[in-house]
Amino acid sequence: MAGMAIEEHPEQVQTDRQRRRAEIRNVIAMAVPVVITTSSRALMDIADYTMITGLKSGEAQAAILPAQLMVWSYIVFGLGVVSMVSTFASQSMGRGEYRECSAYAWQSIYMAGAVGVIALAVRPTLPMMIGLIGHEPAVQQMELAYSRVALLTVWPTLAAMGVGWFFVGIHRPWITTWSVIEANGVNVVVSYILIFGHLGFEPMGIAGAAWGTMVGVCYRITRLTLTLVTPSLAEKFSSRATWKPSWVKLKELFRLGVPCGLHWVSEVIVWAIFVNVLVGTKFGTVDLIATSIAWQYMRIAFLPTIGVGQALTALVGKSIGAGDPERAVRETRIVSVITLAYMGSLSLIYWLGGAKLIGLFNSDSQVVEIGAKVMICAAVFQLFDAIGISYNSALRGAGDTFVPSVFFIISTWIIIIGGGWLAVVMYPQLGSLGPWLASSSFIAISAVFLWWRWHGRAWMRIKIFAKDRKAG
């Protein structure tokens, strides 16, 4: 008996090792292209910001981040809904229901069109909203010039995101990646021409960056839609036959996506208030510039991490669809280690070299001093952010969106806005670092909550498809 156990144990260990290695390879194969996708979006924003600094206008530098946050506070609700295409497509693929995968991609295009039409009604309110924020008049003028154009990008952005999530969901992420890389190239060329006025165009300044984004995202949705109906995809996923609107699938997307969308809307509004009011209005343009520069570096940290998380959403979805939740648990553990290693490495860089990094964008001594403190703050909280992003992504792959969204909506307002306001009032000597400390505590608390939620395994009881709920 003992000898038999000794003989079987090495084989079991080898099997386990082979399984772990295969799962790690699978995670990396999915994560690399999705990380490039999200990093490319960061590079698009950083490229625009870099070109804007070439205008030698402090007002433009101060305006672009608040303007982007204002636009995203509207568009992000739709992004929350279309992001669930990945969950439905990956779980359908795991179940072997390939036709269902492409149907969700088409529904995201229709939903994007509806949100895009509504965006046109929002444009006339922009001067009022920007005026209420109360930045300096020259900054307000720049914010208005950018946001008026940026709102036009709502439909192509949402549609491209929805179809892109389909390709991630069916585990063909490189299609999405190449579309983003190509769109970035288009954006940089068009933005450069329009910002500075080349090839016969009049200089448009900050508005030129918004028009460059518009052309880039229009290119991307065209590219992805043409790929969606290619013969190879049409044969396996019936993508040419599933284009009709489906109220059932739209309702499924909304049922899981609305909590996520409301959470994202709330979060963007919270961060817009944080940047525009708690930093910009309360402490002035110098602090706003320092925060805007630090934000560019934070994107380098959290956007690739979000990319790994998005890959995890598709992996978890497929594992659950295939009836293997334990594989989803192992994949989540692998991703949490990867994200902690990545963000931990950047934390060390931000802690030791924050001042020099800020100085690359602006040499003003006050900006550098304030920005360096923010970078130290980021070095600490992004370790928790790595954990939070990983487990939140896994929960989304399982369709567990309601409870996490309620938690985020309530806690962001209480901790980031409420805590940030208290820091401004009670500890004004901290300057804009006070609100940043409040936001750091939120990120730490949310990471602990998401870890607890995942390990509680309530997600194992969730059924995302209407037919499953009716059968149950």
CORLINFEN-V533749 format. One record per residue. N is the residue number from 1. OMEGA is omega in whole degrees, -180 to 180 (999 if undefined). NEAR is the number of other ideal C-beta (glycine too) atoms within 10 Angstrom. Layout:
n:omega:near
N:OMEGA:NEAR
N:OMEGA:NEAR
This chain:
n:omega:near
1:-180:5
2:179:6
3:179:7
4:-179:8
5:179:9
6:-179:9
7:-177:9
8:-173:10
9:179:10
10:180:9
11:180:9
12:178:10
13:180:10
14:179:10
15:179:10
16:179:10
17:179:10
18:179:10
19:-180:12
20:180:13
21:179:10
22:180:10
23:177:17
24:178:16
25:-180:10
26:178:17
27:-179:22
28:-180:15
29:178:14
30:-172:25
31:-174:24
32:180:16
33:-179:20
34:175:26
35:178:24
36:179:19
37:-178:26
38:177:22
39:178:21
40:176:21
41:177:16
42:180:20
43:176:20
44:-180:23
45:180:19
46:177:16
47:177:17
48:-179:24
49:-180:21
50:179:14
51:179:20
52:178:22
53:177:16
54:177:11
55:-178:18
56:-180:8
57:177:16
58:179:19
59:179:20
60:177:26
61:-179:24
62:-171:25
63:-166:30
64:180:23
65:177:24
66:180:27
67:178:29
68:180:25
69:179:21
70:180:24
71:-179:28
72:177:19
73:174:20
74:-172:19
75:-170:23
76:176:23
77:178:20
78:178:28
79:178:23
80:180:22
81:-176:29
82:178:30
83:-179:26
84:174:30
85:179:29
86:-180:29
87:-178:31
88:-180:29
89:-178:30
90:178:28
91:176:26
92:179:25
93:178:21
94:178:21
95:-178:17
96:-180:9
97:-171:14
98:-179:17
99:-178:13
100:-176:20
101:-176:26
102:-180:26
103:180:25
104:177:27
105:179:29
106:-179:22
107:180:28
108:178:29
109:180:21
110:179:15
111:179:22
112:179:26
113:180:14
114:180:13
115:179:21
116:178:20
117:179:11
118:-179:12
119:180:20
120:179:12
121:-178:8
122:-173:14
123:-179:13
124:-178:9
125:-175:9
126:179:19
127:180:14
128:-178:8
129:180:15
130:178:22
131:180:13
132:180:9
133:170:18
134:174:12
135:178:23
136:-175:17
137:-179:8
138:177:15
139:179:25
140:-180:19
141:178:15
142:180:26
143:-180:30
144:-180:19
145:-179:20
146:-172:28
147:178:26
148:179:17
149:-175:21
150:179:25
151:179:20
152:-178:20
153:-173:22
154:-176:24
155:-178:22
156:179:22
157:-179:27
158:-179:28
159:179:28
160:178:29
161:-179:25
162:180:29
163:176:28
164:177:28
165:176:28
166:-178:30
167:175:27
168:-179:29
169:179:30
170:176:23
171:170:17
172:-171:15
173:-178:27
174:177:15
175:177:20
176:-177:26
177:-179:23
178:179:17
179:180:23
180:179:25
181:180:15
182:179:15
183:177:26
184:178:22
185:177:14
186:-179:19
187:-177:26
188:-178:18
189:-178:14
190:180:20
191:180:25
192:180:17
193:-173:18
194:180:23
195:-173:25
196:176:15
197:177:13
198:178:11
199:176:6
200:179:6
201:173:14
202:178:8
203:-179:13
204:179:19
205:-174:18
206:178:26
207:178:19
208:177:27
209:179:32
210:178:26
211:176:22
212:176:27
213:180:28
214:-180:20
215:-179:18
216:-178:25
217:175:25
218:176:19
219:-175:20
220:-179:26
221:176:23
222:-180:15
223:-177:19
224:-179:25
225:177:16
226:177:9
227:-178:18
228:-175:22
229:176:12
230:-176:12
231:-177:9
232:179:9
233:179:22
234:-179:15
235:-176:11
236:-173:13
237:178:23
238:-173:16
239:177:25
240:-177:14
241:-174:11
242:-173:20
243:-175:17
244:176:9
245:179:12
246:-180:17
247:180:8
248:-178:12
249:175:20
250:179:18
251:177:11
252:177:22
253:-179:23
254:-177:15
255:179:17
256:-174:22
257:-178:27
258:176:17
259:179:22
260:180:25
261:179:23
262:176:19
263:-179:23
264:177:24
265:180:20
266:-177:19
267:180:20
268:177:21
269:179:19
270:-179:24
271:175:20
272:176:21
273:179:22
274:-177:22
275:-173:24
276:-173:23
277:-175:20
278:177:27
279:-173:27
280:-176:27
281:-175:17
282:-175:19
283:171:20
284:-172:16
285:-179:18
286:179:19
287:179:25
288:177:27
289:180:24
290:178:29
291:180:26
292:179:24
293:179:25
294:-180:26
295:180:19
296:179:18
297:177:21
298:178:20
299:178:19
300:180:17
301:-169:23
302:-179:22
303:173:18
304:178:22
305:174:26
306:178:23
307:176:29
308:178:26
309:179:28
310:175:28
311:179:30
312:177:30
313:180:27
314:180:29
315:179:30
316:179:30
317:180:29
318:-180:27
319:179:24
320:177:24
321:179:23
322:179:16
323:-178:9
324:-178:14
325:180:14
326:175:8
327:177:18
328:179:24
329:-180:16
330:179:17
331:179:24
332:179:25
333:179:15
334:-178:20
335:180:29
336:178:23
337:-180:14
338:-177:20
339:177:29
340:180:19
341:-178:10
342:-177:17
343:176:24
344:178:13
345:179:11
346:177:21
347:180:22
348:179:10
349:-178:16
350:-179:25
351:-174:15
352:-173:13
353:-176:13
354:-178:22
355:-180:15
356:180:12
357:177:20
358:-178:26
359:178:17
360:-180:12
361:-177:21
362:-175:19
363:178:9
364:-173:15
365:178:10
366:179:13
367:-179:25
368:-178:20
369:-180:14
370:-178:25
371:180:28
372:178:21
373:177:20
374:-180:25
375:176:25
376:177:17
377:179:21
378:-180:26
379:-180:20
380:-171:16
381:-176:21
382:172:25
383:175:17
384:180:22
385:178:25
386:179:28
387:-178:20
388:-180:28
389:-178:27
390:-176:27
391:176:26
392:179:28
393:179:27
394:179:27
395:179:23
396:177:28
397:178:30
398:-178:25
399:-180:22
400:-176:25
401:-171:27
402:-176:15
403:177:15
404:-179:23
405:177:23
406:179:13
407:-177:16
408:-177:24
409:-178:18
410:-172:11
411:180:16
412:-180:21
413:-179:17
414:-171:12
415:-176:20
416:-178:24
417:180:21
418:179:13
419:178:20
420:179:25
421:177:17
422:179:13
423:178:22
424:-175:21
425:-172:10
426:-178:10
427:-178:13
428:180:11
429:177:7
430:-177:14
431:-178:22
432:176:26
433:180:21
434:176:23
435:179:30
436:177:24
437:177:17
438:180:22
439:178:23
440:179:21
441:177:14
442:-178:23
443:179:22
444:-179:18
445:-179:15
446:178:23
447:179:21
448:-180:13
449:-178:18
450:176:23
451:180:17
452:-178:10
453:-180:19
454:-177:23
455:173:10
456:173:11
457:173:12
458:-179:12
459:-179:22
460:-178:12
461:-175:9
462:175:16
463:-172:12
464:-176:21
465:-177:19
466:-178:13
467:177:10
468:180:11
469:178:12
470:179:8
471:-180:8
472:999:7
